[in-house]
Amino acid sequence: MERTLAWDEGTVVAIDQCALPAVHRTLRLTSVDDVIDAIVRLAIRGAPAIGVAGGLGVALAARAHTRGGAVDAAAVRADAERLAAARPTAVNLAWGVRRALARLPHGADAVLAEALTMIEEDERTNRVMSAKAASVVRSLCPRRPLRVMTHCNTGGLATIAWGTALGAIRELAASGDIEYVLAGETRPLLQGARLTAWELRQAGIPFRLCADSAGPAAISRGMIDCVLVGADRVAANGDVANKIGTYSLACAAARSGLPFIVVAPESTIDTATPDGAAIMIEERGADEVAVVNGARITVPDAPVFNPAFDITPHDMVTAVVTERGVHAPAGRGSPRSGIRSRDLSDVDTDAARCTRGAGMSVVDGDARTAARDLAAFCQALYRRGWLEGTSGNLSVRLDEPDRALITASGVSKGALGVGDTVVVRATTGGAVRPGARKPSAEAAIHAAIYRTLPDCQAVIHAHTPYATLAAARTADAGHAAITFNRYEFIKGFGLPDPSSMTVPVFTNWTNVGRIGDDVGRHIEAADRAGTPAPPVLLLAYHGATAWGATLAQARDRLECLEALCRLLTSA
């Protein structure tokens, strides 16, 4: 995606958000004053974006106040204070300034390097939190394409790229989970009408625009399933400061029993601010309300109340989702007990829909524990490059008879949560309860293993690179198995003879059920012959599968197989 901010040889390059949607142009900012002006007049806006802009502004200051290799630290700090004060409500601005300023003792280049790091981090952070938020929405809302309300602009324009709440909407739309978005116009500067509508149109996501005052009415009429917004600051108790008009949507959502979900980076949570009453609310000039397109729309000298933000109390907030997980604000009856942080995997697949801000329902038990383990293992294997994109799948057997939990089809394993798992019949792979989430296509292979090996408790299928390459080469050579001899790794599979192991390479049939039948026959044949099959197998061009008594054991066996295949393909 196009980046909102960039650095170009001593210049901050920014999309001019005041000009959109009529004109798409960029600004070239060469001084701290230029950056401050762009932030104040909202040419650069959105809490994450102005945080990065603050860091880049400090970099400009450090370069401007460096002479002969020496930095005038006092002058840079004075500029940094002016930057941080440009918009007082959004905590990210001061956060970005402080972060860049902390590198000042190491010189101007170090300050710039930190600001550039913030640019690179932003999109990754947004994508992670968006995926988490999408999983939370799926777990709390009806299992059908959803009608989502949003406010202001929380997309790529409000960040460096991708977005926060609008990023979550992008995630939902990509998986077919959006019927339409209802976007509030966001008076007085119309960020919703100008910017959110522009981003939704570019992304091809169905939307309707409404006056801010029509949003609560749409909620009350049953036109909305969920409200997704961003935040400029989240207080320690979970109170949320966001664009003016957010509070009325929260009230309507609470009244109608709808989830109200805030999506924002972890840096937006300000633990030094105890509650919403302590947040300074920026008030802006009267002309933003009294003048439209250069024409005054009210009586001369009309007094104007123009707060840029309002405060949504914590007990109306279902969840605050950040890149680190889900923060559930304290519910009614504990107004100052603070927000408690929990990982996304603690949101149960079948969580009850939130009512009146009571928070997300968490169900204890075997399924939740299994889902938490699956999420943790998926994310760890994703980081190793074994489950790239939506590839691969994991499952565990549940305590209930003939039940297993498997990862859903088409879900990124790097951001998989409890809402992205499906309960299936262990011996057939079919979903127990039909829903929007479908079990992984390889469920038939998992089922064949569980059916023929009653003691098996966990299965991992991953596209590990060396195993995938070895399986492809073996199939191309017309062979149906690979034999490994004398390698110490063979001991990791627990076979009676640790000196040799033959791993089958199965044809990757289009009909996955046929692969499952082949796997089942192979295991049964080995059992009849009295020679246990190794707890791993290969699929031509399609990775490797391992199983065991736990996910950890299955992972360890997959690790050993990948090491053996690395040795084989490197020879």
C-alpha positions as CSV (number, residue, x, y, z in Angstrom):
1,M,0.0,0.0,0.0
2,E,1.0,3.6,-0.5
3,R,2.6,5.0,2.6
4,T,1.2,8.1,4.2
5,L,4.6,9.3,5.4
6,A,8.1,8.8,4.1
7,W,11.6,10.3,4.4
8,D,13.4,11.5,1.3
9,E,16.9,13.0,1.6
10,G,16.2,15.4,4.5
11,T,12.5,15.9,3.7
12,V,9.4,14.5,5.3
13,V,7.0,13.5,2.4
14,A,3.3,13.3,3.4
15,I,0.0,12.8,1.7
16,D,-1.9,16.0,2.1
17,Q,-5.1,14.7,3.7
18,C,-6.8,18.1,3.5
19,A,-6.9,17.8,-0.3
20,L,-8.5,14.4,-0.5
21,P,-10.6,13.1,-2.1
22,A,-10.7,15.8,-4.8
23,V,-6.9,15.9,-5.3
24,H,-4.2,13.4,-4.4
25,R,-1.0,15.3,-3.7
26,T,2.0,15.1,-1.4
27,L,3.7,17.7,0.8
28,R,7.4,18.1,1.3
29,L,8.2,19.3,4.8
30,T,11.7,20.5,5.5
31,S,11.4,22.0,8.9
32,V,9.9,21.4,12.3
33,D,7.5,24.3,11.7
34,D,6.3,22.6,8.5
35,V,5.6,19.4,10.4
36,I,3.7,21.2,13.2
37,D,1.6,23.1,10.7
38,A,0.7,19.9,8.8
39,I,-0.3,18.2,12.1
40,V,-2.3,21.2,13.4
41,R,-4.3,21.7,10.2
42,L,-4.8,17.9,9.8
43,A,-2.8,17.4,6.6
44,I,-1.2,14.7,8.7
45,R,-3.7,13.1,11.0
46,G,-4.6,9.9,12.8
47,A,-2.9,8.9,16.1
48,P,-0.4,6.4,14.6
49,A,0.5,8.7,11.8
50,I,1.1,11.8,13.9
51,G,3.2,9.6,16.2
52,V,5.5,8.8,13.4
53,A,5.4,12.4,12.1
54,G,6.5,13.5,15.6
55,G,9.5,11.2,15.3
56,L,10.4,12.5,11.9
57,G,10.0,16.0,13.1
58,V,12.6,15.3,15.8
59,A,14.9,13.9,13.1
60,L,14.5,17.2,11.2
61,A,15.3,19.2,14.3
62,A,18.4,17.1,15.1
63,R,19.8,17.6,11.6
64,A,19.0,21.4,11.7
65,H,20.8,21.8,15.0
66,T,23.9,19.8,14.3
67,R,27.1,21.7,13.5
68,G,30.5,20.1,13.0
69,G,29.1,16.8,14.2
70,A,27.9,18.3,17.5
71,V,24.2,18.5,18.3
72,D,22.6,21.4,20.2
73,A,20.5,19.2,22.4
74,A,18.7,22.0,24.1
75,A,17.5,23.4,20.8
76,V,16.3,20.0,19.6
77,R,14.4,19.4,22.9
78,A,12.8,22.8,22.5
79,D,11.6,21.8,19.1
80,A,10.5,18.4,20.4
81,E,8.3,20.1,23.1
82,R,6.6,22.2,20.4
83,L,6.0,19.1,18.3
84,A,4.5,17.1,21.2
85,A,2.1,20.0,22.1
86,A,0.8,20.4,18.5
87,R,-2.2,18.1,19.3
88,P,-2.6,17.4,23.0
89,T,-5.2,14.6,23.1
90,A,-3.5,11.9,21.0
91,V,-0.9,10.2,23.2
92,N,0.9,8.8,20.1
93,L,2.3,12.2,19.2
94,A,4.2,12.6,22.4
95,W,5.1,8.9,22.3
96,G,6.7,9.3,18.9
97,V,8.6,12.4,19.9
98,R,9.9,10.8,23.1
99,R,11.0,7.7,21.3
100,A,13.0,9.6,18.7
101,L,14.4,12.0,21.3
102,A,15.7,9.2,23.4
103,R,18.3,8.5,20.6
104,L,19.6,12.1,20.6
105,P,22.7,11.4,22.7
106,H,23.9,9.1,19.9
107,G,23.6,11.9,17.2
108,A,21.3,13.0,14.5
109,D,21.7,9.8,12.4
110,A,20.6,7.7,15.3
111,V,17.5,9.9,15.8
112,L,16.6,9.5,12.1
113,A,17.2,5.7,12.3
114,E,14.7,5.5,15.1
115,A,12.1,7.5,13.1
116,L,12.6,5.3,10.1
117,T,12.3,2.2,12.3
118,M,8.9,3.5,13.4
119,I,7.8,3.8,9.8
120,E,8.8,0.2,9.1
121,E,7.1,-1.1,12.3
122,D,3.8,0.7,11.7
123,E,2.4,-1.4,8.8
124,R,3.4,-4.7,10.5
125,T,1.8,-3.6,13.8
126,N,-1.4,-2.6,12.0
127,R,-1.7,-5.9,10.1
128,V,-1.2,-7.9,13.3
129,M,-3.8,-5.9,15.3
130,S,-6.2,-5.9,12.4
131,A,-6.1,-9.7,12.2
132,K,-6.6,-10.0,15.9
133,A,-9.5,-7.6,15.8
134,A,-11.1,-9.4,12.9
135,S,-11.0,-12.6,14.9
136,V,-12.6,-10.9,17.9
137,V,-15.4,-9.6,15.7
138,R,-16.0,-13.1,14.2
139,S,-16.2,-14.6,17.6
140,L,-18.8,-12.1,18.9
141,C,-21.0,-11.5,15.8
142,P,-23.4,-13.6,13.8
143,R,-21.7,-16.0,11.4
144,R,-22.7,-14.3,8.2
145,P,-21.5,-11.3,6.2
146,L,-21.6,-8.4,8.7
147,R,-22.9,-4.9,8.7
148,V,-20.2,-2.8,10.5
149,M,-20.4,0.8,11.7
150,T,-17.2,2.9,11.8
151,H,-16.4,6.5,12.6
152,C,-13.8,9.1,11.4
153,N,-10.9,7.6,9.4
154,T,-8.8,4.7,10.8
155,G,-7.3,3.3,7.5
156,G,-4.0,3.6,5.9
157,L,-4.3,7.4,5.9
158,A,-4.5,7.5,9.7
159,T,-1.4,5.3,9.9
160,I,1.6,4.7,7.7
161,A,-0.3,2.0,5.9
162,W,-3.1,-0.5,6.2
163,G,-5.0,1.0,9.2
164,T,-6.4,0.0,12.6
165,A,-10.2,-0.3,12.8
166,L,-10.5,0.1,9.0
167,G,-7.6,-2.4,8.7
168,A,-9.7,-4.9,10.6
169,I,-12.6,-4.2,8.2
170,R,-10.2,-4.9,5.3
171,E,-9.3,-8.3,7.0
172,L,-13.0,-9.1,7.3
173,A,-13.8,-8.1,3.8
174,A,-11.0,-10.2,2.4
175,S,-12.5,-13.4,3.9
176,G,-16.0,-12.5,2.7
177,D,-17.3,-11.4,6.1
178,I,-18.5,-7.9,5.2
179,E,-21.9,-7.2,3.8
180,Y,-21.4,-3.4,4.0
181,V,-19.8,-0.7,6.1
182,L,-21.8,2.3,7.4
183,A,-19.4,5.2,7.7
184,G,-20.2,8.3,9.7
185,E,-19.4,11.6,7.8
186,T,-17.4,12.8,10.9
187,R,-18.3,16.5,11.3
188,P,-17.0,19.1,11.2
189,L,-14.0,18.2,9.0
190,L,-15.6,15.1,7.3
191,Q,-12.8,12.6,7.7
192,G,-15.4,9.9,7.2
193,A,-16.9,11.4,4.1
194,R,-13.7,12.5,2.5
195,L,-11.1,9.8,3.6
196,T,-12.9,6.7,4.8
197,A,-15.2,6.7,1.8
198,W,-12.2,7.2,-0.4
199,E,-10.3,4.3,1.1
200,L,-13.3,1.9,1.1
201,R,-14.0,2.8,-2.6
202,Q,-10.3,2.1,-3.5
203,A,-10.5,-1.2,-1.6
204,G,-13.7,-2.3,-3.3
205,I,-15.5,-2.7,0.0
206,P,-19.3,-2.0,-0.1
207,F,-20.2,1.0,2.0
208,R,-22.8,3.7,2.7
209,L,-22.2,7.1,4.1
210,C,-24.4,8.6,6.8
211,A,-24.7,11.8,8.8
212,D,-23.2,11.4,12.3
213,S,-26.6,11.8,13.9
214,A,-27.9,8.9,11.8
215,G,-25.4,6.3,13.1
216,P,-27.2,5.7,16.4
217,A,-30.5,5.4,14.5
218,A,-29.1,2.8,12.2
219,I,-27.9,0.8,15.2
220,S,-31.3,1.0,16.9
221,R,-33.0,-0.2,13.7
222,G,-30.9,-3.4,13.6
223,M,-28.9,-2.3,10.6
224,I,-25.5,-2.9,12.4
225,D,-23.9,-5.9,13.9
226,C,-20.8,-4.3,15.3
227,V,-19.1,-0.9,15.8
228,L,-15.3,-0.7,15.1
229,V,-13.4,2.5,15.9
230,G,-9.9,3.7,16.6
231,A,-8.6,5.6,19.5
232,D,-6.3,8.6,20.2
233,R,-5.8,7.7,23.8
234,V,-6.9,4.9,26.1
235,A,-6.7,5.7,29.9
236,A,-5.5,3.2,32.5
237,N,-9.0,2.3,33.4
238,G,-10.1,1.7,29.8
239,D,-11.8,5.0,29.1
240,V,-11.3,5.8,25.4
241,A,-10.7,9.2,23.8
242,N,-11.6,9.2,20.1
243,K,-13.0,11.5,17.4
244,I,-16.0,13.5,18.5
245,G,-19.2,11.5,17.8
246,T,-17.7,8.2,19.0
247,Y,-19.5,8.4,22.4
248,S,-23.0,8.5,20.8
249,L,-22.2,5.4,18.9
250,A,-21.0,3.7,22.0
251,C,-24.2,4.6,23.8
252,A,-26.3,3.2,21.0
253,A,-24.3,0.0,20.8
254,A,-24.6,-0.5,24.5
255,R,-28.3,0.1,24.4
256,S,-28.7,-2.4,21.5
257,G,-26.4,-5.0,22.9
258,L,-23.8,-4.8,20.1
259,P,-20.0,-5.2,20.4
260,F,-18.1,-1.9,20.5
261,I,-14.5,-2.7,19.7
262,V,-11.6,-0.3,19.7
263,V,-8.6,-1.1,17.5
264,A,-5.4,0.9,18.3
265,P,-1.7,0.3,18.8
266,E,-0.4,-0.6,22.2
267,S,1.3,2.9,22.3
268,T,-2.2,4.4,22.5
269,I,-2.7,3.0,26.0
270,D,-1.6,5.6,28.4
271,T,-1.2,4.0,31.9
272,A,-0.1,7.4,33.3
273,T,-3.6,8.8,32.7
274,P,-5.9,7.2,35.3
275,D,-9.3,7.8,33.5
276,G,-11.0,9.8,30.8
277,A,-11.6,12.8,33.1
278,A,-7.8,13.3,33.1
279,I,-7.5,13.4,29.3
280,M,-7.0,16.9,27.8
281,I,-9.6,17.4,25.1
282,E,-8.4,19.5,22.2
283,E,-10.8,22.3,21.2
284,R,-10.4,23.7,17.7
285,G,-11.3,26.9,15.9
286,A,-14.9,28.1,15.4
287,D,-14.6,28.3,11.7
288,E,-14.3,24.5,11.3
289,V,-18.0,24.5,12.4
290,A,-19.3,27.8,11.2
291,V,-17.7,27.9,7.7
292,V,-18.2,25.3,5.0
293,N,-16.3,25.6,1.7
294,G,-15.5,29.2,2.5
295,A,-19.1,30.2,3.1
296,R,-20.4,31.0,6.6
297,I,-23.4,28.8,7.4
298,T,-24.5,30.5,10.7
299,V,-25.2,33.9,12.0
300,P,-22.2,36.3,12.3
301,D,-20.0,35.7,15.4
302,A,-22.0,32.7,16.6
303,P,-20.3,31.1,19.6
304,V,-19.1,27.6,18.8
305,F,-18.3,24.5,20.8
306,N,-15.8,22.5,18.8
307,P,-14.2,19.7,20.7
308,A,-12.1,17.4,18.5
309,F,-12.7,14.3,20.7
310,D,-15.0,12.8,23.2
311,I,-14.6,10.2,25.9
312,T,-16.3,6.8,25.8
313,P,-16.5,5.2,29.3
314,H,-14.8,1.9,29.8
315,D,-18.0,0.1,30.6
316,M,-19.3,0.7,27.1
317,V,-16.2,-0.8,25.5
318,T,-16.2,-4.5,24.7
319,A,-12.5,-4.7,23.9
320,V,-9.5,-2.7,23.0
321,V,-7.5,-4.7,20.5
322,T,-3.8,-4.0,20.0
323,E,-0.9,-5.8,18.3
324,R,-0.2,-7.5,21.6
325,G,-3.7,-8.9,22.2
326,V,-7.0,-8.0,23.7
327,H,-7.5,-5.6,26.6
328,A,-10.9,-6.1,28.2
329,P,-11.9,-2.9,30.1
330,A,-13.2,-3.4,33.6
331,G,-17.0,-3.9,33.6
332,R,-19.8,-2.3,35.6
333,G,-19.3,-2.3,39.3
334,S,-15.5,-1.9,39.1
335,P,-15.1,1.5,37.5
336,R,-11.6,2.1,38.5
337,S,-10.1,-1.4,38.6
338,G,-8.3,-0.8,35.3
339,I,-8.0,-2.8,32.1
340,R,-6.9,-6.3,32.2
341,S,-4.8,-7.6,29.3
342,R,-5.3,-11.0,27.8
343,D,-4.1,-12.7,24.7
344,L,-6.5,-13.1,21.8
345,S,-6.6,-16.8,22.3
346,D,-8.6,-16.2,25.5
347,V,-11.6,-15.1,23.4
348,D,-13.7,-18.2,23.0
349,T,-14.9,-19.4,19.6
350,D,-18.5,-19.5,20.7
351,A,-18.4,-16.4,22.9
352,A,-21.8,-14.9,23.6
353,R,-22.5,-11.6,22.0
354,C,-21.7,-8.7,24.2
355,T,-24.6,-6.9,25.9
356,R,-24.5,-3.4,27.3
357,G,-20.7,-3.3,27.5
358,A,-20.4,-6.4,29.7
359,G,-17.3,-7.5,27.9
360,M,-16.4,-10.7,26.0
361,S,-17.6,-14.0,27.4
362,V,-14.8,-16.5,28.1
363,V,-15.8,-20.2,28.5
364,D,-13.4,-22.4,30.5
365,G,-12.8,-26.0,29.5
366,D,-11.0,-28.3,27.1
367,A,-11.9,-26.5,23.9
368,R,-10.6,-23.1,25.1
369,T,-7.3,-24.7,26.3
370,A,-6.9,-26.5,23.1
371,A,-7.6,-23.4,21.1
372,R,-5.1,-21.4,23.1
373,D,-2.4,-24.1,22.4
374,L,-3.2,-24.1,18.7
375,A,-3.0,-20.3,18.5
376,A,0.4,-20.3,20.3
377,F,1.8,-23.1,18.2
378,C,0.6,-21.6,14.9
379,Q,2.1,-18.3,15.7
380,A,5.5,-19.9,16.7
381,L,5.6,-22.0,13.6
382,Y,4.6,-19.0,11.4
383,R,7.5,-17.1,12.8
384,R,9.8,-20.0,11.7
385,G,8.5,-19.7,8.2
386,W,6.7,-23.1,8.3
387,L,3.2,-21.8,8.0
388,E,3.5,-18.9,5.6
389,G,0.3,-17.1,4.7
390,T,-2.6,-19.4,5.2
391,S,-0.7,-22.6,4.5
392,G,-0.6,-25.5,7.0
393,N,-2.9,-26.7,9.7
394,L,-2.8,-28.0,13.3
395,S,-5.3,-30.1,15.3
396,V,-5.6,-31.6,18.7
397,R,-8.0,-34.3,20.0
398,L,-10.5,-33.1,22.6
399,D,-11.6,-34.9,25.7
400,E,-15.1,-35.4,24.3
401,P,-15.6,-38.6,22.4
402,D,-14.7,-38.3,18.6
403,R,-14.0,-34.6,18.8
404,A,-10.9,-32.7,17.7
405,L,-10.1,-29.0,17.2
406,I,-8.5,-28.0,13.9
407,T,-7.4,-24.7,12.4
408,A,-9.9,-23.1,10.0
409,S,-9.4,-22.9,6.3
410,G,-8.0,-19.8,4.7
411,V,-6.8,-18.1,7.9
412,S,-3.4,-16.5,8.4
413,K,-1.5,-18.7,10.9
414,G,0.5,-15.7,12.1
415,A,-2.5,-14.1,13.6
416,L,-4.7,-17.1,14.3
417,G,-7.0,-16.9,17.3
418,V,-9.6,-19.0,19.0
419,G,-12.3,-17.8,16.6
420,D,-10.3,-19.3,13.8
421,T,-10.6,-22.9,15.0
422,V,-13.3,-25.4,14.3
423,V,-14.6,-28.4,16.3
424,V,-14.7,-31.5,14.1
425,R,-15.4,-35.2,14.4
426,A,-12.0,-36.7,15.0
427,T,-12.5,-39.8,12.8
428,T,-14.1,-38.1,9.8
429,G,-12.9,-34.5,9.9
430,G,-16.4,-33.0,9.4
431,A,-17.5,-29.9,11.3
432,V,-19.7,-30.6,14.3
433,R,-21.6,-27.3,13.9
434,P,-21.8,-25.7,10.5
435,G,-20.7,-22.1,10.6
436,A,-18.8,-19.3,8.8
437,R,-15.5,-21.0,9.6
438,K,-14.7,-24.1,7.7
439,P,-12.2,-26.8,8.9
440,S,-8.9,-27.0,7.1
441,A,-9.0,-28.9,3.8
442,E,-6.5,-31.4,5.2
443,A,-9.0,-32.4,7.9
444,A,-9.4,-35.7,6.1
445,I,-5.7,-36.5,6.6
446,H,-5.9,-35.6,10.3
447,A,-9.0,-37.8,10.6
448,A,-7.3,-40.8,9.0
449,I,-4.5,-40.5,11.6
450,Y,-6.8,-40.2,14.6
451,R,-9.0,-43.0,13.2
452,T,-6.2,-45.5,12.9
453,L,-4.1,-44.4,15.9
454,P,-6.4,-44.0,18.9
455,D,-3.5,-42.9,21.1
456,C,-2.6,-39.9,18.8
457,Q,-3.6,-36.6,20.4
458,A,-2.1,-34.0,18.0
459,V,-1.3,-33.5,14.3
460,I,0.7,-30.8,12.6
461,H,0.9,-30.3,8.8
462,A,3.4,-27.7,7.7
463,H,5.0,-26.6,4.5
464,T,8.6,-26.8,5.8
465,P,10.9,-25.9,3.0
466,Y,13.4,-28.8,2.9
467,A,10.8,-31.5,3.5
468,T,8.6,-30.0,0.7
469,L,11.6,-30.0,-1.6
470,A,12.7,-33.6,-0.7
471,A,9.1,-34.8,-1.3
472,A,8.9,-33.1,-4.7
473,R,12.2,-34.5,-5.9
474,T,11.3,-38.0,-4.7
475,A,8.0,-37.9,-6.5
476,D,9.7,-36.6,-9.7
477,A,12.0,-39.5,-9.6
478,G,9.1,-41.9,-9.5
479,H,9.6,-43.1,-5.9
480,A,7.0,-43.4,-3.1
481,A,9.3,-43.2,-0.1
482,I,12.5,-41.8,1.3
483,T,14.8,-44.0,3.5
484,F,17.1,-42.4,6.0
485,N,19.9,-44.5,7.5
486,R,22.2,-44.0,10.5
487,Y,21.3,-40.3,11.2
488,E,21.1,-39.5,14.9
489,F,17.9,-37.6,14.2
490,I,16.0,-40.9,13.7
491,K,16.0,-41.4,17.4
492,G,13.6,-38.5,17.7
493,F,10.8,-40.6,16.2
494,G,10.7,-43.3,18.9
495,L,10.9,-46.2,16.5
496,P,12.0,-49.7,17.6
497,D,15.0,-49.5,15.2
498,P,16.6,-46.1,15.5
499,S,19.2,-46.8,12.8
500,S,16.8,-46.6,9.8
501,M,13.5,-45.1,8.8
502,T,11.4,-45.1,5.7
503,V,9.1,-42.1,5.3
504,P,6.3,-42.4,2.7
505,V,5.7,-39.8,0.1
506,F,2.0,-39.6,-0.8
507,T,0.5,-38.3,-4.1
508,N,-1.0,-34.9,-3.6
509,W,-4.5,-35.8,-5.0
510,T,-6.9,-32.9,-5.6
511,N,-9.4,-34.9,-3.7
512,V,-8.0,-34.6,-0.2
513,G,-10.2,-37.4,1.0
514,R,-8.3,-39.7,-1.2
515,I,-5.1,-38.7,0.4
516,G,-6.7,-39.5,3.8
517,D,-7.6,-42.9,2.5
518,D,-4.1,-43.5,1.4
519,V,-2.7,-42.5,4.8
520,G,-5.1,-44.7,6.7
521,R,-4.3,-47.7,4.6
522,H,-0.5,-47.1,5.0
523,I,-0.8,-46.9,8.8
524,E,-3.1,-50.0,9.0
525,A,-0.7,-52.0,6.8
526,A,2.3,-51.2,9.0
527,D,0.3,-52.2,12.0
528,R,-0.6,-55.6,10.5
529,A,3.0,-56.1,9.6
530,G,4.1,-55.5,13.2
531,T,6.3,-52.6,12.1
532,P,4.9,-49.3,13.4
533,A,4.7,-46.5,10.8
534,P,7.0,-43.6,11.5
535,P,4.9,-40.7,13.0
536,V,5.6,-38.5,10.0
537,L,4.8,-38.5,6.3
538,L,5.4,-36.4,3.2
539,L,3.1,-35.1,0.5
540,A,4.5,-34.5,-2.9
541,Y,4.9,-30.7,-3.4
542,H,2.8,-30.2,-0.3
543,G,4.9,-30.3,2.8
544,A,5.1,-32.7,5.8
545,T,2.8,-34.1,8.5
546,A,3.8,-35.2,12.0
547,W,1.8,-36.4,15.0
548,G,2.2,-37.4,18.6
549,A,0.8,-37.4,22.1
550,T,1.1,-33.6,22.3
551,L,1.6,-30.7,19.9
552,A,5.1,-30.3,21.3
553,Q,5.9,-33.9,20.4
554,A,4.5,-33.5,16.9
555,R,6.5,-30.3,16.5
556,D,9.7,-32.0,17.6
557,R,9.2,-34.9,15.2
558,L,8.5,-32.4,12.3
559,E,11.7,-30.6,13.3
560,C,13.7,-33.9,13.1
561,L,12.1,-34.7,9.7
562,E,13.0,-31.2,8.4
563,A,16.6,-31.6,9.5
564,L,16.8,-35.0,7.8
565,C,15.4,-33.6,4.6
566,R,17.8,-30.6,4.8
567,L,20.7,-33.1,5.0
568,L,19.3,-35.1,2.1
569,T,18.7,-32.1,-0.2
570,S,22.1,-30.5,0.6
571,A,24.1,-33.6,-0.3
